[in-house]
Amino acid sequence: MNATALESKPIWLEEPRPHFSSLKQDAHFDVVIIGGGITGMTAAWMLKQAGKTVALFEKGRIGDAETGHTTAHLTYVTDERLSRLVKNFGEETAQLVWQAGDLAIDTIEAIIHQYRLDCHFKRVPGFLHAALTKERDETSELVKEADLARKLGFEADFLASVPLVDRPGIRFANQACFHPIEYLSELARRIHGDGCEIHENCEISDFEEDPLAVLVNGCTVRCDRLVVATHVPMMGLTSLPSATFLQTKIAGYSTYAIGAKVPSGSLPHASFWDTDDPYYYLRIDPTTGKDYAILGGLDHKTGQHDNPETLYAELETVLRRLIPQAEVDHRWSGQVIEPVDGLPFIGPTNESQFVATGFSGNGMTFGTLAGVMACDWIIGRENRWKDVFDVHRTKVRGGALEYVKENVDYPLHLVTGFVRSPDAKSVDEVERGEGRIVKIDGKRCAVHRSAEGKLTACSAICTHMGCVVRWNGAEETWDCPCHGSRFGTDGHVIAGPAEKELEPVALA
């Protein structure tokens, strides 16, 4: 793959977005929302419809984070197999979980139809099929999965051969796809105004509990309720023990995607995902002149792959095996947050604050549902998913081994980060476009040299819990292998749970 010929950013972020000013004065709103992705924007729109005044703050541009880095499948089929949900939680809860995704798709579709939005929403079938890169007979398991889905009221049919992939699988009717940034932009235009505000380039610096307020850009914004919609929740008003315990129940995984032009009309417009772990996921969309394919997969715990740049080449090999004519022109990565028991954590952490995280590969649907649930909580409306996704649930059903496995990473990588030799003996060894860990005055530093030759250095110690970060050459970020925090080359926080930037280091 010739990486220099590719756009190293999501295709979605090429679309124009409205700009919003940063906050410049103190204010008071009914609700403050932190995060300008699908969760925050859905909550803001819902609350405005309910008559609440809302301020939404985004530390960068709206949609820049995980909503802009998704592949934007809309499906109620969860990463956790339906049969496993039934085994761990019972049929009633498993049915509710899938119904949550169904409601989310219907909600997105209703908003799009209400405003006649042009964001390429389309109902398509979704296919769960046998593993793409392994030869094994999965027919009986897939037949049982389809039977169970129908029993619980979902339209599912077993196919001996799924179109395009020629593998046995299940066809789920009435799934969907859309353009996430066009949708987000249209929502934002309808939220801002009439007592509601969106502000970009606004990073929350502190919280006050009595009276409730957030400090942002040197201003104090008071509110009655707070919604933290930041992918990995900021601690906010949550106690340190409670916030730390929630962190032990989720884990950040990096995921990779490539986009390619394919001959128009030659492939089914649909979504596909296989049974492997990690699984591959593919969508085919109609566009002007040619259709477009997006293939993703090869997930790994953030900061725990030695050479993530190679994963794009692996994705292209799989895509060309399926679609030899594919013309790859984009590549990007994102992050998914995996909950230890397969269900997201959505709900209040205390009487004033609401959080949402752990969406796995269903970010667009669970994010939309989280916005609905936040609105219901604030206006006092009953919601039938509040107990299913309760943030405070402690029983790890069917996931005790996973809980132990995920959390052994912290002490392991905390130690190995300091035992491992630095990547370079001096900053002179850091090549252009590269990042390396270098010891400077006895301290481990994250040193980056830009393509133009400019050197930047900061502490290599993650500000969350003290692990040594690692260089991610695929995205040019510093990633923490312990809990998945990500930082820019200058040390600014891209993704939590870290909330403070890496400490800058002066170079002679």
Buried (B, 14 or more C-beta within 10 A) or exposed (E): BEEEEBEBBBBBBEBEBBEBEBBEEEBBBBBBBBBBBBBBBBBBBBBBEBEBBBBBBBBBBBBBBBBBBBBBBBBBBBBBBBBBBBEBBEBEBBBBBBBBBBBBBBBBBEBBEEEEBEBBBEEBBBBBBBBBEEEEEBBEBBBEBBBBBBEBEBEBEBBEEBBBBEBBBBBBEBBBBBBBBBBBBBBBBBBBEEEBBBBBBBBBEEBEEEEBBBBBBEBBBBBBBBBBBBBBBBBBBBEEEBBEEBBBBBBBBBBBBBBBBBEEEEBBBBBBBBBEEBBBBBBBBBEEEBBBBBBBBBBBBBBBBEEBBEBBEBBBEBBBEBBEEBEBBBBBBBBBBBBBBBBBBBBBBBEBBBBBBBBBBBBBBBBBBBBBBBBBBBBEEEBEBBEBBBBEBEEBBBBEEBBEEBBEBBEEBBEEBEEEEBBBEEBEBBEEEBBBBBBBEEEBBBBBBEEEEEEBBBBBBBBBBEBBBBBBEBBBBBBBBBBBBBBBBBBBBBBBBBBEBBBEBEEE
